[in-house]
Amino acid sequence: MEKEVLFDTLWKDYVTQTPSASKINELLKQHGENIKNDHIALRTVNLPEVGIDKLAVLFKQVGYVEKDSYYFSEKKLIAKHFEHATDLSAPKVFISELILEEFSKSLQSTVRSFVNKIPKGILELDALLVSGRTWGTVSYKTYERLRSESEYGAWLYVYGFCANHFTINVNELESIADMQEMNLFLKTNSFKMNASGGEIKGNSDLMLEQSSILADKMEVEFVEGEYLIPSCYYEFAKRYNQPNGELFRGFIANSADKIFESTDLVLQH
């Protein structure tokens, strides 16, 4: 599989759960913009059959290499980011995972039970990252119980394995000069921003600024009936040059920590 095919597959799946991303792209294209993707992100848990290294297999097969790792103490997550070995214009990949042993026995048991229901064929074919939720119908009561400990874990239970977000590379836009203009454009078009930690996370001194809209909401069929649940979101990133003149290509843990909250149900109210 070519990397373009892999990202196109992930994008087609992503926009079914994030119609706002298509709307934003269309609005920018009306301004003559050619949209470039800075990075995508995926979520998982630290079980060997579904962990970061497992999700990274397909990316490595199309030329990606591991670049850096990150730790999020408050959310009890670790993450790695990957870049293409030769094509610097290719989107970066950010994969995070829940550190199960830092949670209650109840949460650990719940997560292990739904991971154990993933068909072996999906695991063996390395099709995990585009498989979505393969453990059948979910319970709203279980979702709420997971949410009480981890919004991230609850989201994974409902949506499974897919691109949690794509990211517009603001550096490549011609009609929008900076993150303030980007956010103003979004708010003018009635998109709600993730304001946790400020609408713009990071700054030019950190060499990376990020913002995101709040996740779209989807009607999800639970055992108990239909509920409106946050799905995926669209992110925006502007990068700055390092002292050596090269563009910063990594991530800032404190900023990413707040970006994660774009799918939090509590921010939707």
N, C-alpha and C positions, 0 to 999 in steps of 0.2 A: 504493500500500500504506500502511495506517495503521501507526503505530509499534507499537501493541499487537500487531498481526498479525505484524510483523517479529520482535519479541521472543518472541512465543509460538512462532514457527517455530524460532527459535534454541534456545529452552528445550526443545522436544520432541526436537530432535536431541541436545542436550547431555545430557539425562537417560538417553538410550540408552547413553551411554558413562560416565555418572556415577550409577549407581543409589543411591549414598550420599546424593545431594542429595534425591532423592524420599523416602528413609527419614527424613532429618533434618527435612524439611518436615512429614512425617506426624507425627513425634514432637512437634514444636512445635505443630502444630494440635490435638493431643490436650490441650495445655496452654491451648488457647483463643487461640493466636496467629494474627494475620493478617500473613503474611510479605510484606515489601516488599523489592525488589531495589535495592541501592545502585549497583552497576555490573556490567558484563560486560567481559570481556577477550578479544581475539583476537590471533593471532600470524601473522606473515608475514615476508617478506624484502624488501630494498630494491631490487627490480626494478620498473621502471615499470608493467608489466602486472599486478602483484599487490601493489604497495606499499601503505603506509598510506592514501594518498589514494584509491587504487582501492577499498579495503575500506570507506572512509568514504562512498562515493557514496550507498549506500542509506540510510544514517543521515541524511545531509544532505537527502535527498529527503523525509524525514519530519520535518524541522525542526531537526536538530542542527547545531551550530556548533563550530568548533575553539576550545579554551580555553587549553591549555598544552602544552609539550613537555618531554621528559625524556631524559637520556642515561645509559646504563649502561656505564661503561668496561670493567669486568671481564667482563661477558657480551657486550660488543660489540653493543649494541642501542640503538636510539632508540625513543621512544614519543610518542604524542600522546593527549590526552584530549579528549573531545567532550561537550557538554551540550546539552540541548534549549533552544532559544532562548526559549521562553515557559513551558514546563511544568517547573517546578523539582522536581516530584515524579517526573519521568521518570528512569529509570536513566541513569547516566553510562556512557560508552563509552571503554574504554582499549585502544588498538591499538598494538602494538609490532612492530618489524621488525629482523631481523638485518642488520648492516652487512657485507655479503658481502666487500668489499674488504679487511677487516681479518682475514680468514681465509686459510688455505692455498689454493693453486690447485686442489688436489684437492677440497676442500669446495665451492669456488665452482663448479667444473665439475659436481659431483654435483647441487647445488641447481638450477643452470641447466638441467640435463638433465631433471629431473622437472617443473620449471615449464614447460618447453617442450612437455611432453606434455598440458598442460591443454587440453581441447577449446575451440576458438575461440568456440563458441556460448556457453559459460559465461562467458567474459570479456566478450563483447559484450552479454550480457543482464544484466550486473552481478549475477550469481548466485553470485559467487565465495565470499562469506562463509558460504554454507550448502551449499557443494558437497562438503565433506569432501576425501577423497583421490581424485583423478580420474586418477592416473597409473598405475593398475594395481597388480599385485603388487609387493611390496617385498622387499628382501633383508636378512636379519638381519646379514650381513657388512657391508653398507653402513650399516645402522643403527648398528652398533658403531663403525664408522670415523667416522661423524658424531659420535657420542657422545664420542669421544676429544677432539674439539675443542669441541663445543657440544651440551649436552643439549637445548637449545632447538631447534637445527636438526634433531637426530635425531627429536624429538617431531613436528615439522612434517612431516618425511618420512613418518612412519607415519600421522598423523591428518589432515593437510591442513588445510583451512579450516573452522573451526567455533568456537563459543564455548569458549574454554579454561577459563573459569570464570564462574559467576554469584556474586553476593555478597549475603548477608543483611544488611540494614540493622538493626543492633542497636539503634539509637536508637528504632526503631519497635516493638520488642518490649516487652511489658508484664510478663511474668513473669521476665525476665532483665534485671538492672540494668546490668551492665557486662561487659567482656570476660573477666574472671576467671570470672564465673558462666557465661558462654557456653562457655568452654573446658571448665569442669568438667562442664557438661551433656553436652558432646560426648564427653569421656573416660569419663564414667559410662555412656554408651551405647556404649562400645567403639570409638569412632572414633579413629584415630591422628592426632596433630597433627604439623604441620610445625614442628619445634623449631629450625630453622636461624635463628640470630640471636635465639633466644628464642621461646617460644610466642606471645607478644604482640609484634608489631613496631610501633614508634612509641610515643607516649605523649600525655598530655593537653597537654603544652607544645607538641608538634608539631601538635596539634589533630586527630590521626587515630591510631587504634589499629586494627590489623588482625591477624587470625589466619586459619589455613586448615587443613583436614584434608589429609593426604597424598592424592595422586591415587588413584582407584580403579585396579585393574589389569584389563586385558582380554586375552583370548586373541586374538592377532593371527596371521593366516596369512601366513607369510613363504615365500619360495621354498624355504628350507631346512627348513620345518616350522612348527609352532605354538609361539609363545613368549608368556609373560605379560609385558605391557608397561604401564607407568603411562599412564593416559588423561587424564581431566580431574578437577578438584577443586572443592570448595566453599569459598568464602571468607566471612569475617565482618568487618564494619567498624563502628566506632563513631566518630562525628565530634563535634568540640567547637566551641564558638563562638569566633570570632576576637575581637580587642580591640574591633572595631566592633559586636559583638553578633550578626553574621551567622555562620551555620554554615559552617565550612571545607568547600569542595567539591572541592579538588584532591587530589593524591597526593604521597607522600613517596618520592623515588627510592630511598633506602637501604632503606626497608621493602619496596617493590615488588621490589627486587633479591632479597630473601630469599623473598618470596612466589612468585616465578618457580620456585624450587627445589622446589615441591610436586610437580612432575612428574619430578624427577630420580630416575633408577633407583637411584642410590647411597643416597638417603635411605630407600628402601623396605626396606632390610635391617636 
